[in-house]
Amino acid sequence: MARYGLLLGLLTLCGIGIALLIDYLKAHPDLDQYVYKTTPAGALRLDILRPDRPSPERGAILFLFGGGWITGQREQFLPQAQYFAQQGWLSVLVDYRVANRHGSTPLDSLEDARDAWDWLQSRSEMLNIDPRQVVLAGGSSGGHLAACLASGCGTRLASPPSALILYNPVLDLVAAHPDDGFSPEEMALIEQLSPAVRVQLSPGRALCQLEMPRLLLFGDQDPLYQRYLELQCADTSSSIAPLEVVTWSAVGHGFFNHSPYLQQTSERIADFLQRAGSADPESGRQSNR
């Protein structure tokens, strides 16, 4: 009897999940949804928002949500996806495994992010995008995954991103501390990783020397901004590709999710991508809002 009760509970949860998914898709009929991967914990999906007037030379932007590798939803970046679709970009919102829903680790999340990237690259013709013009973006732990994909972290991409956009990213798991804003649950997840893996999954130093355009966005009250400053990227950054860091005054972690910063950060990214694609801006640039 207990077994049947458990089965009924699972079916009920599945029904709730399907109902939420249907409501989400009904609310956003402009989204195309694909399963890019199936795991023992279930299927992983991504949503694609196509521009009204696609411009192949602009390519696509793939977004990775934040949530400390524990929680979070791919629709976090839906407002940004809609903004860039209006600019002619194809926008991609990726789901990946997180601990609360899938019992996963940051390594699992990174594997999923890589597989989503490979899925997108392999279907560039179907989606009418230039595979050489795909931007990788992420926020917080999603920014960590994006930085890891771009810099290595033990998982090399066959085709690197054309540019990297990081919203207040986590860049150092070795130095992670509650004072940096990590919750007890996030610290426990990080501390479950071996010391060697924590070093491997700390892309900060490698990020400084990447030979692709990079834009980092921080609130100046975010402890992760101080962690970034400790990297001294301006002294070691590649002179081949631009590295820009933009800060907003008197705001902290996750500021970009809310007005007026959502619009401001999106406009700044659009400007950066336009300049990075058509000019050779000075590297190591930093500015304040």
HELIX and SHEET records of a PDB file:
HELIX    1   1 ALA A    2  ALA A   27  1                                  26    
HELIX    2   2 PRO A   56  ARG A   58  5                                   3    
HELIX    3   3 ARG A   74  PHE A   77  5                                   4    
HELIX    4   4 LEU A   78  GLN A   86  1                                   9    
HELIX    5   5 ALA A   99  HIS A  102  1                                   4    
HELIX    6   6 PRO A  106  SER A  122  1                                  17    
HELIX    7   7 SER A  124  LEU A  127  1                                   4    
HELIX    8   8 SER A  141  SER A  151  1                                  11    
HELIX    9   9 PRO A  178  ASP A  180  5                                   3    
HELIX   10  10 PRO A  184  GLU A  191  1                                   8    
HELIX   11  11 PRO A  195  GLN A  200  1                                   6    
HELIX   12  12 GLY A  204  CYS A  208  1                                   5    
HELIX   13  13 PRO A  223  GLU A  230  1                                   8    
HELIX   14  14 CYS A  233  THR A  236  1                                   4    
HELIX   15  15 PHE A  255  ASN A  257  5                                   3    
HELIX   16  16 TYR A  261  SER A  278  1                                  18    
SHEET    1   A 9 LEU A  31  THR A  39  0                                        
SHEET    2   A 9 GLY A  42  LEU A  49 -1                                        
SHEET    3   A 9 LEU A  90  VAL A  94 -1                                        
SHEET    4   A 9 ALA A  60  LEU A  64  1                                        
SHEET    5   A 9 VAL A 134  GLY A 139  1                                        
SHEET    6   A 9 ALA A 163  TYR A 167  1                                        
SHEET    7   A 9 ARG A 214  GLY A 219  1                                        
SHEET    8   A 9 LEU A 243  TRP A 248  1                                        
SHEET    9   A 9 ARG A 285  ASN A 288  1                                        
END                                                                             
